[in-house]
Amino acid sequence: MALAREPEPSEGNPIIFFDSHPEEQAQSYLYSGLSWLGSQLHIAFTGQVPRPHLPGNLRVMWYTTDGNQGLKDYQLHEYAQVRENFDELLKMDEIRRVVIMGYPSENPYVVEPGGKKSQLAKRLDKKMQKIRDDRNEVKQNMDKDKAIFGADDADQRIDSEEEEEEIRELEAKKEGDGLLSGMHV
């Protein structure tokens, strides 16, 4: 009698968790084989190798009405943001289809009986909370250091320049980190 074990995150191939048009998924082994052959020929002729989907990541793929494809990878603990982006992409007129993919053993969207979150989702929520707590602790320590040691004019200028630079970077990231800023294929 074999003992059941929890599957490794990298076991198997990525699967589709959410699909706005599930009827477009491959329905047969023949189509799957032809699709694989077509992708190999595309690589051979264009030299464009698709980015691998690594364990520990969720991938959002979208297809536009004019035939383009884009994708963006997120870390697994950002699963709530991924779902929000899925819904936001569906609201855009130029987007025809949206897909969320990941590894089967890393599905954070599984809901246990009774509507409870899965163990993976609970662990990811704890990890995200730890990241937030660590950031707040660092910020508090920096504020304490400033209060203890003070800051002369030069330090204040440097701090304000660094803060302005961070703000510019965040704004640029916010503008460039939109839903359609992922890799376009």
C-alpha positions in Angstrom: 0.0 0.0 0.0 1.6 3.3 -1.1 1.4 6.3 1.1 -0.1 9.4 -0.4 2.2 12.4 -0.5 1.7 16.1 -1.3 2.8 16.7 -4.8 5.9 18.8 -5.5 5.1 22.3 -6.9 7.0 21.6 -10.1 5.2 18.3 -10.9 3.3 18.4 -14.1 2.7 21.2 -16.5 0.9 24.5 -15.9 -2.8 24.3 -16.1 -5.6 26.9 -16.6 -7.2 28.1 -13.4 -9.5 30.7 -15.0 -10.5 31.2 -18.6 -12.9 33.8 -20.0 -13.5 31.6 -23.0 -13.0 28.0 -22.0 -14.5 26.8 -25.3 -11.3 27.9 -27.0 -9.2 25.4 -25.1 -7.7 22.5 -27.1 -10.3 19.6 -27.1 -8.2 16.8 -28.5 -4.8 15.2 -28.5 -4.5 15.7 -32.2 -5.1 19.5 -31.8 -2.6 19.5 -28.9 0.0 17.8 -31.0 -0.5 20.2 -33.9 -0.4 23.1 -31.6 3.0 21.9 -30.2 4.3 21.5 -33.8 3.1 24.9 -34.7 4.8 26.5 -31.7 8.1 24.7 -32.5 7.9 25.9 -36.1 7.2 29.5 -34.9 10.3 29.3 -32.7 12.4 28.0 -35.6 11.3 30.7 -38.0 11.1 33.7 -35.7 13.7 32.9 -33.1 11.3 34.0 -30.4 11.4 31.5 -27.6 8.4 31.7 -25.2 9.2 32.6 -21.6 9.1 29.5 -19.4 6.4 29.4 -16.7 8.3 28.7 -13.5 6.8 27.1 -10.4 5.8 29.6 -7.7 4.3 32.0 -10.3 0.9 32.7 -11.7 0.6 33.8 -15.3 -2.0 36.1 -16.8 -2.3 35.7 -20.5 -4.5 37.9 -22.7 -5.5 37.9 -26.3 -6.5 41.1 -28.0 -9.2 41.6 -30.7 -6.5 42.4 -33.3 -4.7 39.1 -32.7 -1.9 40.0 -30.3 -1.1 38.1 -27.2 0.4 39.4 -23.9 1.4 37.8 -20.7 2.5 38.9 -17.2 3.9 36.7 -14.4 3.1 37.3 -10.7 4.5 35.7 -7.6 2.2 33.2 -6.0 1.5 35.3 -3.0 0.0 38.0 -5.3 -2.9 35.7 -6.2 -5.6 38.3 -5.1 -4.1 40.9 -7.3 -4.0 38.4 -10.2 -7.7 37.8 -9.9 -8.4 41.5 -9.7 -6.3 42.1 -12.9 -8.2 39.2 -14.6 -11.5 41.0 -13.9 -10.1 44.4 -15.0 -8.7 43.0 -18.3 -12.2 41.5 -19.0 -13.7 45.0 -18.8 -11.4 46.3 -21.5 -12.9 46.5 -25.0 -9.7 45.6 -26.8 -9.3 42.3 -24.8 -10.9 39.3 -26.3 -9.8 36.5 -23.9 -8.0 36.3 -20.5 -6.4 33.2 -18.9 -4.8 32.6 -15.5 -2.4 29.7 -15.4 -0.3 28.0 -12.8 0.8 24.6 -11.5 -1.9 22.3 -10.2 -0.4 21.9 -6.8 -0.1 25.6 -6.4 -3.7 26.6 -7.0 -4.5 29.3 -4.4 -8.1 29.6 -5.7 -9.2 26.2 -4.4 -12.0 26.6 -1.9 -12.6 23.9 0.7 -16.0 22.7 1.7 -17.9 25.3 3.6 -16.4 28.2 1.7 -13.1 28.2 3.7 -9.8 29.2 2.1 -7.4 26.4 1.2 -4.3 25.8 3.3 -2.1 27.2 0.5 -4.2 30.4 0.3 -3.9 30.8 4.1 -0.1 30.3 4.0 0.2 32.9 1.1 -1.9 35.4 3.1 0.4 34.9 6.1 3.4 35.4 3.9 1.9 38.6 2.4 1.1 39.9 5.9 4.7 39.2 7.0 6.0 41.2 4.1 3.8 44.1 5.1 4.9 43.8 8.7 8.6 43.7 7.8 8.2 46.9 5.6 6.4 48.7 8.5 9.1 47.6 11.0 11.9 48.9 8.7 10.0 52.2 8.3 9.5 52.5 12.1 13.2 51.8 12.7 14.2 54.5 10.1 11.9 57.0 11.8 13.4 56.1 15.2 17.0 56.6 13.9 16.1 59.9 12.5 14.6 61.0 15.8 17.6 59.8 17.8 20.4 61.0 15.5 18.6 63.9 13.9 19.2 64.9 10.3 21.2 67.9 9.3 20.4 69.9 6.1 22.6 67.7 3.9 20.9 64.5 5.1 17.5 66.1 4.6 18.3 67.1 1.1 19.5 63.6 0.3 16.5 62.1 1.9 14.1 64.4 0.1 15.9 63.7 -3.2 15.7 60.0 -2.6 12.0 60.2 -1.7 11.3 62.3 -4.9 13.2 59.6 -6.9 11.2 56.8 -5.2 8.0 58.7 -5.9 9.0 59.2 -9.6 9.9 55.5 -9.9 6.6 54.4 -8.2 4.6 56.7 -10.5 6.5 55.4 -13.6 6.0 51.8 -12.4 2.3 52.5 -11.7 1.9 53.9 -15.2 4.1 51.3 -16.8 2.9 48.5 -14.6 -0.6 48.6 -16.0 -2.4 45.4 -16.9 -1.2 45.5 -20.5 2.4 46.2 -19.6 3.4 42.5 -19.6 5.3 40.9 -22.4 3.6 41.0 -25.8 4.1 38.0 -28.0 
